[in-house]
């Protein structure tokens, strides 16, 4: 396929094929992108709060158990 091309010819061929594939992709609309971003941020915040809460509970339990 690209065996007879020079080093720079192979790079150019790679970029051209990559651009062809990128044109085939369907990209999200700005609204979809915003909704997905907000969803990810909300899930991260809830997960962080949950993990922090569990961490604090376990910290207090371990502190209580090791205080004897």
Secondary structure as UniProt FT lines:
FT   TURN            3..4
FT   HELIX           7..24
FT   HELIX           30..65
FT   TURN            66..67
//
